[in-house]
Amino acid sequence: MRQTSYSPRSFRNASVALLALAFLALPPESMAWQRKVNRTFAGGRTSSRTIAGSANSGGYTRDTTYAGPRGNTASRNAQGQWNPASKTWTKNVTATGAGGQNASRSSTTSRTDNGYNRSTTVTGREGNSATRNVQGQWDPVTKTWTKEVTTSGGAQ
């Protein structure tokens, strides 16, 4: 277990402000968008990247597909969802590499009275996984931000 203390109040305020902006920036109605980038390389080879996303008041979805100049492809899907009742943000990401191998990351962050808890699990392309748990707490008396991190599982 690793414990780190930060005393600047601005760090806490900036973290809370960024989290609040992320949730407030989501549009009240569903919104979808798509972007495609094509590139041409020397010798006439091309690559493309297509990103399609949608957002609503509670979350988002983003799908990315990449086609390389040698015909290889890769993809990534990310989804995030806010639950106002439990004050919990959940994010899931799955990636498929050019060789068909998969990797994923799932995280859940919840707000506490004086901080937050986050649990993240990463699963590698060979099925090995690792978990990281973080607890952050603000102490208004000492004006200290404390963060405890524990990890388990193999290396990715």
DRENPA-3360 file (N, C-alpha, C; in nm, 2 decimals, always signed):
BEGIN
1 = MRQTSYSP = +0.08/-0.12/+0.00/+0.00/+0.00/+0.00/+0.09/+0.12/+0.00 ~ +0.05/+0.22/-0.08/+0.13/+0.34/-0.09/+0.04/+0.46/-0.05 ~ +0.09/+0.55/+0.04/+0.01/+0.66/+0.09/+0.08/+0.79/+0.05 ~ +0.01/+0.88/-0.01/+0.06/+1.01/-0.05/-0.02/+1.12/+0.01 ~ +0.04/+1.22/+0.06/-0.03/+1.34/+0.11/+0.00/+1.46/+0.03 ~ -0.11/+1.54/-0.01/-0.09/+1.66/-0.08/-0.15/+1.77/+0.01 ~ -0.09/+1.88/+0.03/-0.15/+1.98/+0.11/-0.21/+2.10/+0.03 ~ -0.18/+2.12/-0.09/-0.24/+2.24/-0.16/-0.39/+2.22/-0.18;
9 = RSFRNASV = -0.46/+2.31/-0.13/-0.61/+2.30/-0.15/-0.64/+2.32/-0.30 ~ -0.56/+2.38/-0.38/-0.59/+2.40/-0.52/-0.59/+2.27/-0.59 ~ -0.51/+2.17/-0.55/-0.52/+2.04/-0.61/-0.65/+1.98/-0.60 ~ -0.71/+1.98/-0.48/-0.84/+1.93/-0.45/-0.95/+2.00/-0.53 ~ -0.94/+2.13/-0.53/-1.04/+2.21/-0.60/-1.03/+2.19/-0.75 ~ -0.92/+2.17/-0.80/-0.90/+2.15/-0.95/-0.96/+2.01/-0.98 ~ -0.93/+1.91/-0.90/-0.98/+1.77/-0.92/-1.14/+1.77/-0.92 ~ -1.19/+1.84/-0.82/-1.34/+1.84/-0.81/-1.40/+1.92/-0.93;
17 = ALLALAFL = -1.33/+2.03/-0.97/-1.38/+2.11/-1.08/-1.38/+2.03/-1.21 ~ -1.27/+1.96/-1.23/-1.26/+1.88/-1.36/-1.37/+1.77/-1.36 ~ -1.39/+1.70/-1.25/-1.49/+1.60/-1.25/-1.63/+1.66/-1.27 ~ -1.66/+1.77/-1.21/-1.79/+1.84/-1.22/-1.81/+1.89/-1.37 ~ -1.70/+1.94/-1.43/-1.71/+1.98/-1.57/-1.74/+1.87/-1.66 ~ -1.68/+1.76/-1.63/-1.70/+1.64/-1.72/-1.85/+1.60/-1.72 ~ -1.91/+1.60/-1.60/-2.05/+1.57/-1.60/-2.14/+1.67/-1.65 ~ -2.11/+1.80/-1.62/-2.19/+1.91/-1.67/-2.18/+1.93/-1.82;
25 = ALPPESMA = -2.07/+1.89/-1.88/-2.05/+1.91/-2.02/-2.13/+1.82/-2.11 ~ -2.19/+1.71/-2.05/-2.27/+1.62/-2.12/-2.40/+1.69/-2.16 ~ -2.44/+1.68/-2.29/-2.57/+1.75/-2.33/-2.69/+1.69/-2.27 ~ -2.80/+1.76/-2.25/-2.92/+1.71/-2.19/-2.99/+1.61/-2.28 ~ -2.97/+1.62/-2.41/-3.03/+1.53/-2.51/-2.92/+1.44/-2.57 ~ -2.96/+1.33/-2.63/-2.87/+1.25/-2.70/-2.81/+1.32/-2.82 ~ -2.68/+1.31/-2.84/-2.61/+1.37/-2.95/-2.51/+1.27/-3.01 ~ -2.51/+1.25/-3.14/-2.42/+1.16/-3.20/-2.33/+1.24/-3.30;
33 = WQRKVNRT = -2.21/+1.18/-3.32/-2.11/+1.25/-3.41/-2.02/+1.14/-3.47 ~ -1.95/+1.17/-3.58/-1.86/+1.08/-3.64/-1.75/+1.17/-3.71 ~ -1.63/+1.11/-3.70/-1.51/+1.18/-3.77/-1.43/+1.07/-3.84 ~ -1.39/+1.10/-3.96/-1.31/+1.00/-4.03/-1.18/+1.07/-4.08 ~ -1.07/+1.01/-4.06/-0.94/+1.07/-4.11/-0.87/+0.97/-4.20 ~ -0.84/+1.01/-4.32/-0.77/+0.93/-4.42/-0.63/+0.99/-4.44 ~ -0.53/+0.90/-4.45/-0.39/+0.94/-4.47/-0.34/+0.86/-4.59 ~ -0.25/+0.93/-4.67/-0.18/+0.86/-4.78/-0.03/+0.88/-4.75;
41 = FAGGRTSS = +0.03/+0.76/-4.76/+0.18/+0.76/-4.73/+0.26/+0.74/-4.86 ~ +0.39/+0.75/-4.85/+0.47/+0.73/-4.97/+0.45/+0.59/-5.03 ~ +0.45/+0.58/-5.16/+0.42/+0.45/-5.22/+0.27/+0.43/-5.24 ~ +0.19/+0.53/-5.20/+0.04/+0.52/-5.23/-0.03/+0.44/-5.12 ~ +0.03/+0.39/-5.02/-0.04/+0.32/-4.91/-0.12/+0.42/-4.83 ~ -0.24/+0.37/-4.78/-0.33/+0.46/-4.71/-0.37/+0.40/-4.58 ~ -0.41/+0.48/-4.49/-0.47/+0.44/-4.36/-0.59/+0.52/-4.33 ~ -0.67/+0.47/-4.24/-0.79/+0.55/-4.20/-0.82/+0.52/-4.06;
49 = RTIAGSAN = -0.88/+0.62/-4.00/-0.93/+0.61/-3.86/-1.07/+0.67/-3.86 ~ -1.17/+0.59/-3.81/-1.31/+0.64/-3.79/-1.34/+0.63/-3.65 ~ -1.40/+0.75/-3.60/-1.44/+0.76/-3.46/-1.59/+0.80/-3.46 ~ -1.67/+0.72/-3.40/-1.81/+0.75/-3.39/-1.85/+0.75/-3.24 ~ -1.92/+0.85/-3.20/-1.96/+0.87/-3.06/-2.10/+0.92/-3.05 ~ -2.15/+0.90/-2.93/-2.28/+0.95/-2.89/-2.27/+0.98/-2.74 ~ -2.35/+1.08/-2.70/-2.36/+1.13/-2.56/-2.50/+1.16/-2.53 ~ -2.53/+1.14/-2.40/-2.66/+1.18/-2.35/-2.63/+1.24/-2.21;
57 = SGGYTRDT = -2.74/+1.27/-2.14/-2.72/+1.33/-2.01/-2.66/+1.24/-1.90 ~ -2.65/+1.11/-1.93/-2.60/+1.02/-1.83/-2.47/+0.95/-1.87 ~ -2.42/+0.97/-2.00/-2.30/+0.90/-2.03/-2.26/+0.92/-2.18 ~ -2.18/+0.83/-2.23/-2.13/+0.84/-2.36/-2.09/+0.70/-2.41 ~ -2.07/+0.69/-2.55/-2.02/+0.57/-2.61/-1.93/+0.63/-2.72 ~ -1.81/+0.57/-2.74/-1.72/+0.60/-2.85/-1.66/+0.48/-2.91 ~ -1.67/+0.46/-3.04/-1.61/+0.35/-3.11/-1.51/+0.40/-3.21 ~ -1.39/+0.34/-3.21/-1.28/+0.38/-3.29/-1.23/+0.26/-3.37;
65 = TYAGPRGN = -1.22/+0.28/-3.50/-1.17/+0.17/-3.59/-1.05/+0.23/-3.67 ~ -0.94/+0.15/-3.67/-0.82/+0.19/-3.74/-0.79/+0.09/-3.85 ~ -0.77/+0.13/-3.97/-0.72/+0.04/-4.08/-0.58/+0.09/-4.12 ~ -0.48/+0.01/-4.11/-0.34/+0.05/-4.13/-0.31/+0.04/-4.28 ~ -0.19/+0.09/-4.31/-0.14/+0.09/-4.45/-0.11/-0.05/-4.51 ~ -0.09/-0.15/-4.42/-0.06/-0.28/-4.46/-0.19/-0.37/-4.45 ~ -0.30/-0.31/-4.43/-0.43/-0.39/-4.42/-0.46/-0.44/-4.28 ~ -0.38/-0.41/-4.18/-0.41/-0.44/-4.05/-0.52/-0.35/-3.99;
73 = TASRNAQG = -0.60/-0.41/-3.90/-0.71/-0.33/-3.84/-0.70/-0.34/-3.69 ~ -0.75/-0.24/-3.62/-0.77/-0.25/-3.48/-0.89/-0.17/-3.44 ~ -0.95/-0.19/-3.32/-1.07/-0.12/-3.28/-1.06/-0.10/-3.13 ~ -1.14/+0.00/-3.09/-1.15/+0.04/-2.94/-1.30/+0.08/-2.92 ~ -1.35/+0.03/-2.81/-1.49/+0.08/-2.77/-1.48/+0.13/-2.63 ~ -1.53/+0.25/-2.60/-1.53/+0.30/-2.47/-1.67/+0.35/-2.44 ~ -1.72/+0.32/-2.31/-1.85/+0.36/-2.27/-1.83/+0.41/-2.12 ~ -1.90/+0.52/-2.10/-1.90/+0.58/-1.96/-2.05/+0.61/-1.92;
81 = QWNPASKT = -2.08/+0.59/-1.80/-2.21/+0.61/-1.75/-2.21/+0.67/-1.61 ~ -2.29/+0.77/-1.58/-2.31/+0.83/-1.45/-2.44/+0.79/-1.39 ~ -2.43/+0.74/-1.26/-2.55/+0.71/-1.19/-2.57/+0.81/-1.08 ~ -2.67/+0.90/-1.09/-2.68/+1.01/-0.99/-2.73/+0.95/-0.86 ~ -2.81/+0.85/-0.86/-2.86/+0.79/-0.73/-2.74/+0.74/-0.64 ~ -2.65/+0.67/-0.70/-2.54/+0.62/-0.62/-2.41/+0.71/-0.63 ~ -2.42/+0.81/-0.71/-2.31/+0.90/-0.73/-2.18/+0.82/-0.78 ~ -2.21/+0.74/-0.88/-2.10/+0.65/-0.93/-2.08/+0.67/-1.08;
89 = WTKNVTAT = -1.96/+0.68/-1.12/-1.92/+0.69/-1.26/-1.86/+0.55/-1.30 ~ -1.91/+0.49/-1.41/-1.86/+0.36/-1.45/-1.80/+0.38/-1.59 ~ -1.68/+0.33/-1.62/-1.62/+0.34/-1.75/-1.57/+0.20/-1.79 ~ -1.60/+0.16/-1.91/-1.55/+0.03/-1.97/-1.49/+0.05/-2.10 ~ -1.37/+0.00/-2.12/-1.30/+0.01/-2.25/-1.25/-0.13/-2.29 ~ -1.28/-0.16/-2.42/-1.23/-0.28/-2.48/-1.16/-0.25/-2.61 ~ -1.04/-0.31/-2.63/-0.96/-0.29/-2.75/-0.93/-0.42/-2.81 ~ -0.93/-0.42/-2.94/-0.89/-0.54/-3.02/-0.78/-0.50/-3.11;
97 = GAGGQNAS = -0.66/-0.57/-3.10/-0.54/-0.53/-3.17/-0.55/-0.59/-3.31 ~ -0.44/-0.55/-3.39/-0.43/-0.60/-3.53/-0.43/-0.75/-3.54 ~ -0.38/-0.82/-3.44/-0.37/-0.96/-3.45/-0.49/-1.03/-3.39 ~ -0.60/-0.96/-3.36/-0.72/-1.01/-3.30/-0.72/-1.03/-3.15 ~ -0.61/-0.99/-3.09/-0.60/-1.00/-2.94/-0.68/-0.89/-2.87 ~ -0.74/-0.92/-2.76/-0.83/-0.83/-2.69/-0.77/-0.79/-2.55 ~ -0.80/-0.67/-2.51/-0.76/-0.62/-2.38/-0.88/-0.53/-2.33 ~ -0.90/-0.52/-2.20/-1.01/-0.44/-2.15/-0.97/-0.37/-2.02;
105 = RSSTTSRT = -1.04/-0.27/-1.99/-1.03/-0.19/-1.86/-1.17/-0.15/-1.82 ~ -1.20/-0.18/-1.69/-1.32/-0.14/-1.63/-1.29/-0.07/-1.50 ~ -1.36/+0.05/-1.48/-1.34/+0.12/-1.36/-1.47/+0.18/-1.31 ~ -1.48/+0.19/-1.18/-1.59/+0.24/-1.11/-1.54/+0.34/-1.01 ~ -1.59/+0.47/-1.02/-1.55/+0.57/-0.92/-1.68/+0.62/-0.85 ~ -1.67/+0.62/-0.72/-1.79/+0.67/-0.64/-1.74/+0.78/-0.55 ~ -1.83/+0.87/-0.53/-1.80/+0.99/-0.44/-1.84/+0.95/-0.30 ~ -1.75/+0.99/-0.20/-1.78/+0.97/-0.06/-1.80/+1.11/+0.00;
113 = DNGYNRST = -1.83/+1.12/+0.13/-1.85/+1.25/+0.19/-1.73/+1.34/+0.18 ~ -1.61/+1.28/+0.19/-1.49/+1.37/+0.19/-1.39/+1.33/+0.09 ~ -1.43/+1.26/-0.02/-1.34/+1.22/-0.12/-1.40/+1.12/-0.22 ~ -1.33/+1.02/-0.26/-1.37/+0.93/-0.36/-1.31/+0.79/-0.34 ~ -1.37/+0.69/-0.40/-1.32/+0.55/-0.41/-1.32/+0.51/-0.56 ~ -1.21/+0.45/-0.61/-1.21/+0.41/-0.75/-1.15/+0.27/-0.75 ~ -1.21/+0.18/-0.83/-1.16/+0.04/-0.85/-1.15/+0.02/-1.00 ~ -1.03/-0.02/-1.04/-1.00/-0.04/-1.18/-0.95/-0.18/-1.20;
121 = TVTGREGN = -1.00/-0.25/-1.30/-0.95/-0.39/-1.34/-0.91/-0.38/-1.48 ~ -0.78/-0.43/-1.51/-0.73/-0.43/-1.64/-0.71/-0.58/-1.68 ~ -0.76/-0.62/-1.80/-0.73/-0.76/-1.84/-0.65/-0.75/-1.97 ~ -0.54/-0.82/-1.97/-0.45/-0.81/-2.09/-0.49/-0.91/-2.20 ~ -0.42/-0.90/-2.31/-0.46/-0.98/-2.43/-0.44/-1.13/-2.40 ~ -0.37/-1.17/-2.30/-0.35/-1.32/-2.27/-0.44/-1.36/-2.16 ~ -0.53/-1.27/-2.11/-0.62/-1.31/-2.00/-0.57/-1.27/-1.86 ~ -0.45/-1.23/-1.85/-0.40/-1.19/-1.72/-0.46/-1.06/-1.68;
129 = SATRNVQG = -0.49/-1.04/-1.55/-0.55/-0.92/-1.50/-0.48/-0.86/-1.38 ~ -0.51/-0.74/-1.36/-0.46/-0.66/-1.24/-0.57/-0.57/-1.19 ~ -0.57/-0.55/-1.06/-0.67/-0.46/-1.00/-0.60/-0.35/-0.93 ~ -0.65/-0.23/-0.94/-0.60/-0.11/-0.86/-0.71/-0.04/-0.79 ~ -0.70/-0.03/-0.66/-0.80/+0.04/-0.58/-0.74/+0.17/-0.52 ~ -0.82/+0.27/-0.53/-0.77/+0.40/-0.48/-0.88/+0.46/-0.39 ~ -0.83/+0.52/-0.28/-0.92/+0.59/-0.19/-0.86/+0.73/-0.17 ~ -0.93/+0.83/-0.20/-0.88/+0.97/-0.18/-0.97/+1.03/-0.08;
137 = QWDPVTKT = -0.91/+1.11/+0.02/-0.99/+1.17/+0.12/-0.93/+1.31/+0.15 ~ -1.02/+1.41/+0.17/-0.98/+1.54/+0.21/-1.01/+1.56/+0.35 ~ -0.91/+1.61/+0.43/-0.93/+1.65/+0.57/-0.93/+1.80/+0.58 ~ -1.05/+1.86/+0.60/-1.06/+2.00/+0.61/-0.99/+2.06/+0.73 ~ -0.97/+1.99/+0.83/-0.90/+2.04/+0.95/-0.75/+2.06/+0.92 ~ -0.69/+1.96/+0.87/-0.55/+1.97/+0.84/-0.52/+2.03/+0.70 ~ -0.63/+2.04/+0.62/-0.62/+2.08/+0.48/-0.52/+1.99/+0.40 ~ -0.54/+1.86/+0.42/-0.46/+1.76/+0.36/-0.54/+1.67/+0.28;
145 = WTKEVTTS = -0.49/+1.64/+0.16/-0.55/+1.54/+0.07/-0.47/+1.42/+0.08 ~ -0.53/+1.30/+0.11/-0.46/+1.17/+0.13/-0.51/+1.08/+0.02 ~ -0.42/+1.00/-0.04/-0.46/+0.91/-0.14/-0.39/+0.78/-0.11 ~ -0.47/+0.67/-0.09/-0.41/+0.54/-0.07/-0.44/+0.45/-0.19 ~ -0.34/+0.38/-0.24/-0.35/+0.30/-0.36/-0.30/+0.15/-0.32 ~ -0.38/+0.06/-0.36/-0.35/-0.08/-0.34/-0.36/-0.15/-0.48 ~ -0.27/-0.24/-0.51/-0.28/-0.31/-0.64/-0.27/-0.46/-0.61 ~ -0.32/-0.54/-0.71/-0.30/-0.68/-0.70/-0.31/-0.74/-0.84;
153 = GGAQ = -0.25/-0.86/-0.86/-0.25/-0.92/-1.00/-0.12/-0.90/-1.07 ~ -0.11/-0.96/-1.19/+0.01/-0.96/-1.26/+0.03/-0.83/-1.34 ~ +0.15/-0.82/-1.40/+0.18/-0.70/-1.48/+0.12/-0.72/-1.62 ~ +0.08/-0.60/-1.68/+0.02/-0.61/-1.81/+0.13/-0.58/-1.91;
% end
